Amino acid sequence: MTMKARLSAVPSAICVAVLSASLPLAAEPNEQQNQGENAAQQVPLPPWQDGDEAGMANTQGPSTWQRCASHLMQPEAQAYELAYPRSASMPQSPFAEPESNRFDPSSGIPGTRHGFNTESINGNIGGQGTQIDGLGHFAHLPEPWNGEGQFPSEALRYYGGFTQEEVKPAPEAPLDRLGLENLPPIVTSAVLLDAAAYLNEGEPLAAGDLITRDDLQGMIEAQGLAWRGLQPGDVLYIHTGWGKLWNSDDERYYAQGPGLAFDTVEWLEEQAIVLVALDNPFTDPAPEGMLTGEAIPEGVPDGLPFAIHHYNLTQSGIYQIQNARLDELAADRVWTSCTMILPPVTKGAAQAPVRPVAIGTPTRD
């Protein structure tokens, strides 16, 4: 039984009853469009108040829940697992301590009939596997560091203009500001854009390939989503096909990959999406040689090779998920869905492992 089949057996009646008992079972496109526009008008929009630590997560609330709930009510809706199973043998990021697992022997409690099993997970689990980047994950310097001497962390600036002293006052301290505890549960509508189908006839995009603003707008049109576009508080999933390398032992997976072009960042900010997720490790494009300093993506500002990370996390307040499992969602052409994303609430964390789920109806020919 596949993960999709197991998840699709989970009843959604309770969620539907709580969230949207008053919504119609189905709606014509014009009615759906009106519902979406009305919901969008009720979503809080930036700019946020001074000292804000949640960014675009401020969009989440009753209006995004209502958009989400309409997908749960569809009789042919299915649930899709968007996280990869975690294991010590999965592809691992070169930027983070490897994750390792220890599975303990079965044990018991003297004088009882109980038996139990436990395990221990070590390493940078927030930076490995399917994971979410919080706003405190990235910062920027006023000018490039030359690599000599001690890293000038005291000069770092974060989302909202927070200083290093305000965010991370000591080298081994958790984040005082911008930690993931400021992220509420993401429960909203999601849009899947299939860049592999649109740009490469269904084949995975190549390392360094750019997905531009025009590409995103073209996919919205080609997939029949022009009536709704991207709405404030949406999650945007982008299928590049790079995830096909996940289980292939292909060393390219964490060394390079396709990603978003820099001309997308201001447009995505204007759409006020809460999160963007790709089926690759970086969100940014990584041409061959980028991780060794021999290449940079086309069109990025000087000193910012990971310009998408920089802009989303330090400027727009848009969260990111890396290594999303999107092949099954794309194969079924589930262009819109309800998505639920709830990372662990670890106070002061900059990243976390995450298990996103999408519930939507496959597109039928």
C-alpha positions as CSV (number, residue, x, y, z in Angstrom):
1,M,0.0,0.0,0.0
2,T,1.4,3.4,-1.0
3,M,1.7,6.4,1.4
4,K,-1.0,8.1,-0.6
5,A,-3.4,5.2,-0.2
6,R,-2.7,5.0,3.6
7,L,-3.3,8.7,4.0
8,S,-6.4,8.7,1.9
9,A,-8.0,6.3,4.4
10,V,-7.8,9.0,7.1
11,P,-11.4,10.4,7.6
12,S,-11.7,14.1,7.0
13,A,-15.4,14.4,8.1
14,I,-14.4,15.8,11.5
15,C,-12.2,18.5,9.9
16,V,-14.9,19.3,7.3
17,A,-17.6,19.7,9.9
18,V,-15.6,22.0,12.1
19,L,-14.1,24.1,9.4
20,S,-16.8,24.5,6.7
21,A,-20.1,22.9,7.4
22,S,-21.8,25.8,5.6
23,L,-19.8,25.5,2.3
24,P,-21.4,23.9,-0.7
25,L,-20.3,20.4,-1.7
26,A,-19.1,21.7,-5.1
27,A,-19.0,24.9,-6.9
28,E,-18.9,26.1,-10.5
29,P,-15.7,28.0,-11.5
30,N,-17.3,31.4,-11.2
31,E,-18.6,30.6,-7.7
32,Q,-15.2,29.2,-6.7
33,Q,-13.6,32.4,-8.0
34,N,-15.9,34.6,-6.0
35,Q,-15.3,32.5,-2.9
36,G,-11.6,32.8,-3.4
37,E,-11.7,36.6,-4.0
38,N,-13.9,37.1,-0.9
39,A,-11.6,35.0,1.2
40,A,-8.5,36.8,-0.2
41,Q,-10.0,40.1,0.9
42,Q,-10.3,38.9,4.4
43,V,-6.7,37.7,4.7
44,P,-4.4,40.1,6.6
45,L,-1.8,41.7,4.3
46,P,1.6,43.3,4.8
47,P,3.1,45.6,5.9
48,W,3.1,44.1,9.4
49,Q,3.6,45.9,12.6
50,D,7.1,46.8,13.8
51,G,8.8,44.0,15.6
52,D,7.0,41.3,13.7
53,E,8.5,37.9,13.9
54,A,6.1,35.8,11.8
55,G,6.4,37.3,8.4
56,M,3.9,36.0,5.8
57,A,2.6,33.5,8.5
58,N,0.4,36.4,9.6
59,T,-1.8,35.5,6.6
60,Q,-3.0,32.3,8.3
61,G,-6.4,32.2,9.9
62,P,-10.1,31.7,9.3
63,S,-9.9,32.8,5.6
64,T,-7.1,30.4,4.7
65,W,-8.8,27.6,6.7
66,Q,-12.0,28.2,4.7
67,R,-10.2,27.9,1.4
68,C,-8.5,24.8,2.7
69,A,-11.8,23.2,3.9
70,S,-13.4,23.4,0.5
71,H,-10.9,20.8,-0.8
72,L,-11.7,18.4,2.0
73,M,-15.3,18.3,1.0
74,Q,-14.7,17.0,-2.5
75,P,-15.9,13.4,-2.8
76,E,-12.8,12.3,-4.9
77,A,-10.2,14.1,-2.7
78,Q,-7.1,12.1,-1.8
79,A,-4.4,12.8,0.7
80,Y,-0.8,13.0,-0.4
81,E,2.3,12.7,1.7
82,L,4.8,15.4,0.8
83,A,7.7,14.4,3.1
84,Y,10.2,11.7,2.4
85,P,10.7,8.9,5.0
86,R,13.7,9.9,7.2
87,S,16.6,7.5,7.6
88,A,20.4,7.6,8.0
89,S,20.7,6.4,4.3
90,M,18.7,9.3,2.8
91,P,20.6,12.0,0.8
92,Q,22.2,14.4,3.3
93,S,23.1,18.1,3.1
94,P,26.8,19.0,3.0
95,F,25.9,22.1,5.0
96,A,24.6,20.3,8.1
97,E,25.7,17.6,10.5
98,P,24.5,14.2,9.1
99,E,21.5,12.7,10.7
100,S,22.0,9.3,12.4
101,N,19.5,7.0,14.1
102,R,19.9,4.5,16.9
103,F,17.2,2.0,17.5
104,D,17.2,0.6,21.1
105,P,16.5,-3.0,22.2
106,S,13.0,-3.7,23.3
107,S,12.8,-3.1,27.1
108,G,10.3,-3.4,30.0
109,I,9.4,-2.2,33.5
110,P,10.1,-4.6,36.3
111,G,6.9,-5.8,38.0
112,T,4.7,-5.0,35.0
113,R,3.6,-6.6,31.8
114,H,4.7,-3.6,29.7
115,G,7.2,-3.7,26.9
116,F,8.3,-0.7,24.8
117,N,10.7,0.4,22.0
118,T,12.6,3.7,21.7
119,E,15.0,5.3,19.4
120,S,17.5,8.3,19.4
121,I,18.0,10.7,16.5
122,N,21.2,12.8,16.4
123,G,22.7,15.4,14.0
124,N,21.2,18.4,12.4
125,I,17.7,17.0,11.9
126,G,16.3,20.5,11.1
127,G,18.6,20.8,8.1
128,Q,18.2,17.3,6.7
129,G,15.4,15.5,4.8
130,T,12.2,17.3,4.2
131,Q,12.6,20.4,6.3
132,I,11.4,23.9,6.8
133,D,13.4,27.1,7.0
134,G,12.3,29.7,9.5
135,L,13.0,33.4,9.2
136,G,15.9,33.1,11.6
137,H,17.7,30.7,9.3
138,F,19.2,33.4,7.1
139,A,20.9,36.7,7.7
140,H,23.1,39.1,5.6
141,L,26.2,41.2,6.0
142,P,26.5,44.8,4.6
143,E,29.4,43.5,2.4
144,P,30.9,40.1,1.4
145,W,33.1,38.4,3.9
146,N,36.5,37.6,2.4
147,G,36.9,34.4,4.5
148,E,39.8,35.6,6.5
149,G,39.8,35.8,10.3
150,Q,36.7,35.3,12.4
151,F,33.3,35.5,10.8
152,P,31.9,39.0,11.6
153,S,28.6,37.7,12.9
154,E,28.0,40.9,15.0
155,A,27.3,42.7,11.7
156,L,24.5,40.4,10.6
157,R,21.0,41.7,9.9
158,Y,17.8,39.6,9.8
159,Y,14.2,39.9,8.8
160,G,12.7,43.0,10.2
161,G,16.1,44.6,10.7
162,F,16.8,42.6,13.8
163,T,20.5,42.6,14.8
164,Q,22.7,39.6,15.7
165,E,22.6,40.6,19.3
166,E,18.8,40.6,19.2
167,V,18.4,37.3,17.4
168,K,21.4,35.2,18.6
169,P,23.1,37.0,21.6
170,A,25.7,34.2,22.2
171,P,27.3,31.7,19.8
172,E,25.6,28.6,21.3
173,A,22.3,30.3,22.3
174,P,19.0,29.5,20.7
175,L,17.4,32.3,18.7
176,D,15.9,35.0,21.0
177,R,13.9,36.4,18.0
178,L,12.6,34.8,14.8
179,G,12.5,31.2,16.1
180,L,10.1,28.8,14.6
181,E,7.9,29.0,17.7
182,N,6.5,32.2,16.0
183,L,5.2,30.2,13.1
184,P,1.5,29.2,13.6
185,P,0.1,26.1,12.0
186,I,0.0,26.5,8.2
187,V,-3.5,25.4,7.2
188,T,-4.4,26.9,3.8
189,S,-4.9,26.4,0.1
190,A,-2.0,25.3,-2.0
191,V,-1.1,25.6,-5.7
192,L,1.2,23.1,-7.4
193,L,3.0,24.3,-10.5
194,D,4.6,21.6,-12.7
195,A,7.8,23.2,-14.1
196,A,9.1,19.8,-15.3
197,A,6.0,19.4,-17.5
198,Y,5.8,23.0,-18.6
199,L,9.5,23.5,-19.4
200,N,10.9,20.1,-20.2
201,E,8.1,17.8,-21.4
202,G,7.9,16.1,-18.0
203,E,11.6,15.3,-17.6
204,P,13.5,16.7,-14.6
205,L,15.0,20.2,-15.1
206,A,18.8,20.3,-15.3
207,A,21.2,21.7,-12.8
208,G,21.2,25.5,-12.9
209,D,17.9,25.7,-14.8
210,L,16.0,28.8,-13.9
211,I,12.3,29.0,-13.2
212,T,11.4,32.6,-14.0
213,R,8.5,34.9,-13.1
214,D,7.2,34.5,-16.7
215,D,7.4,30.7,-16.3
216,L,5.4,30.8,-13.1
217,Q,2.7,33.0,-14.7
218,G,2.8,30.8,-17.8
219,M,2.2,27.7,-15.7
220,I,-0.7,29.3,-13.9
221,E,-2.3,30.0,-17.3
222,A,-1.4,26.6,-18.8
223,Q,-2.8,24.7,-15.8
224,G,-6.1,26.5,-16.0
225,L,-5.5,28.5,-12.8
226,A,-5.8,32.0,-14.2
227,W,-9.2,32.3,-12.6
228,R,-7.6,32.2,-9.1
229,G,-3.9,32.8,-9.6
230,L,-1.9,32.8,-6.3
231,Q,-3.9,34.2,-3.4
232,P,-2.6,35.7,-0.1
233,G,-1.7,33.0,2.3
234,D,-1.3,30.3,-0.3
235,V,1.5,27.7,-0.2
236,L,3.2,27.3,-3.6
237,Y,4.6,23.9,-4.5
238,I,6.9,23.7,-7.5
239,H,7.6,20.4,-9.2
240,T,11.0,20.4,-11.0
241,G,11.4,16.6,-11.2
242,W,14.7,16.8,-9.3
243,G,13.2,14.6,-6.6
244,K,13.6,11.6,-9.0
245,L,17.2,11.6,-7.8
246,W,16.3,11.2,-4.2
247,N,16.3,7.4,-4.1
248,S,18.8,6.9,-6.9
249,D,22.1,7.2,-5.0
250,D,22.9,10.0,-7.5
251,E,25.5,12.3,-6.0
252,R,24.2,15.2,-8.0
253,Y,21.1,15.5,-5.7
254,Y,22.8,17.6,-3.0
255,A,25.5,19.1,-5.2
256,Q,23.4,21.0,-7.8
257,G,19.9,21.4,-9.1
258,P,17.3,23.7,-10.7
259,G,15.6,26.5,-8.8
260,L,13.8,29.9,-8.8
261,A,15.2,32.8,-10.8
262,F,15.9,36.0,-8.9
263,D,13.2,37.8,-10.9
264,T,10.5,35.8,-9.0
265,V,11.2,37.1,-5.5
266,E,9.4,40.4,-5.6
267,W,6.5,39.0,-7.5
268,L,6.0,36.2,-4.9
269,E,6.2,38.8,-2.2
270,E,3.5,40.8,-4.0
271,Q,1.3,37.6,-4.0
272,A,1.8,37.4,-0.2
273,I,2.2,33.6,-0.3
274,V,3.2,32.1,3.1
275,L,5.6,29.5,1.9
276,V,7.3,28.1,-1.2
277,A,8.4,24.5,-1.5
278,L,10.4,22.8,-4.3
279,D,11.5,19.1,-4.7
280,N,15.1,20.1,-4.5
281,P,17.6,20.9,-1.6
282,F,18.1,24.6,-2.2
283,T,15.1,26.5,-3.6
284,D,17.8,28.4,-5.3
285,P,19.3,27.2,-8.6
286,A,22.6,25.5,-8.1
287,P,24.6,25.1,-11.4
288,E,27.4,22.6,-11.4
289,G,30.3,23.9,-9.4
290,M,28.3,26.3,-7.3
291,L,28.9,24.6,-4.0
292,T,32.7,24.7,-4.6
293,G,32.6,28.4,-5.5
294,E,33.2,27.8,-9.2
295,A,29.8,29.0,-10.5
296,I,26.9,31.2,-9.4
297,P,23.3,31.3,-10.6
298,E,22.6,33.7,-13.4
299,G,21.2,37.1,-12.5
300,V,21.8,37.2,-8.7
301,P,23.1,40.2,-6.9
302,D,26.8,40.3,-6.0
303,G,27.7,38.4,-2.9
304,L,24.3,36.6,-2.7
305,P,24.6,33.2,-4.6
306,F,21.7,31.9,-2.5
307,A,19.6,35.0,-3.4
308,I,16.2,33.3,-3.1
309,H,17.0,32.2,0.4
310,H,18.2,35.7,1.2
311,Y,15.1,37.5,-0.2
312,N,12.4,35.1,1.0
313,L,13.8,34.8,4.6
314,T,15.3,38.2,5.3
315,Q,13.1,40.5,3.2
316,S,9.7,39.0,2.3
317,G,9.1,36.8,5.3
318,I,8.2,33.8,3.1
319,Y,9.0,30.4,4.6
320,Q,10.6,27.6,2.6
321,I,10.5,23.8,2.5
322,Q,13.3,21.9,0.9
323,N,13.2,18.3,-0.4
324,A,9.4,18.2,-0.8
325,R,8.0,15.0,-2.2
326,L,6.0,16.2,-5.2
327,D,6.2,13.5,-7.9
328,E,2.9,11.9,-6.9
329,L,1.0,15.2,-6.6
330,A,2.3,16.2,-10.0
331,A,1.5,12.8,-11.6
332,D,-2.1,13.2,-10.5
333,R,-2.2,16.8,-11.5
334,V,-3.5,18.0,-8.2
335,W,-3.1,21.7,-9.1
336,T,-5.0,23.0,-6.0
337,S,-5.3,21.4,-2.6
338,C,-5.7,21.9,1.1
339,T,-2.2,21.8,2.7
340,M,-1.4,21.4,6.4
341,I,2.2,22.1,7.6
342,L,3.0,21.8,11.3
343,P,6.7,21.6,12.2
344,P,7.8,20.8,15.8
345,V,7.6,23.8,18.1
346,T,11.2,24.0,19.3
347,K,11.8,27.3,20.9
348,G,14.7,29.2,19.3
349,A,15.0,26.9,16.3
350,A,15.9,28.2,12.9
351,Q,15.0,25.0,11.0
352,A,12.9,21.9,11.6
353,P,12.0,18.6,10.1
354,V,8.5,18.8,8.7
355,R,5.7,16.6,7.3
356,P,3.5,18.6,4.9
357,V,0.3,16.9,3.7
358,A,-1.8,18.0,0.7
359,I,-5.5,16.9,0.3
360,G,-6.9,17.5,-3.2
361,T,-8.7,16.0,-6.1
362,P,-6.8,14.5,-9.1
363,T,-7.4,16.1,-12.4
364,R,-9.3,13.8,-14.8
365,D,-9.1,14.0,-18.6
